[in-house]
Amino acid sequence: MNIQIFGKSKCFDTKKAERYFKERRVKFQAVDLVKFGMSKGELQSVKNAVGLENLVDWDNPDAAIIRYLAGEGDKLEKLFENPKLIRTPVVRNGRQATVGYCPDVWKEWT
């Protein structure tokens, strides 16, 4: 099992996700999404697992521009350029991924 948690430093759900795995003594790699972002391959893999609509943080006022972009490739490119628009935490386990706090799914992984 290779858990990666992409999150924002001030995100409450990211902290809850990290605590969930710490309490179960599951090793994970924490990545500051705003500082380091995601590679294009990682972003594509997460999009394939959860869908583009679930990946966008629609509460962010800047996310409105994504609705007006034509193709899915353009939308994904915008998320790659501006990782603050990605909903957190993004938790990856190989090709599987979740967005948000999803302990029911993580329980199946551990």
Long-range contacts (C-beta under 8 A, 24 or more apart in sequence): 1-26, 1-93, 1-109, 1-110, 2-29, 2-93, 2-94, 3-27, 3-28, 3-29, 3-91, 3-92, 3-93, 3-109, 4-28, 4-29, 4-31, 4-91, 4-92, 4-93, 5-29, 5-30, 5-31, 5-89, 5-90, 5-91, 6-31, 6-33, 6-38, 6-86, 6-88, 6-89, 6-90, 6-91, 6-92, 7-31, 7-32, 7-33, 7-88, 7-89, 7-90, 8-32, 8-33, 8-34, 8-84, 8-88, 9-34, 11-88, 11-89, 13-88, 13-89, 13-100, 13-101, 14-88, 14-89, 16-101, 17-89, 17-91, 17-101, 17-106, 18-89, 20-103, 20-106, 21-106, 24-110, 26-110, 33-83, 33-84, 33-86, 33-88, 33-90, 34-83, 34-84, 37-80, 37-83, 38-80, 38-83, 38-86, 38-90, 40-80, 42-92, 43-76, 43-79, 43-80, 44-76, 45-92, 45-95, 45-97, 46-90, 46-92, 46-97, 46-99, 47-76, 48-95, 49-95, 49-96, 49-97, 49-98, 50-97, 50-98, 50-99, 52-76, 54-87, 54-99, 55-79, 55-86, 55-87, 55-90, 55-99, 56-85, 56-86, 56-87, 57-84, 57-85, 57-86, 57-87, 57-88, 58-87, 60-84, 60-85
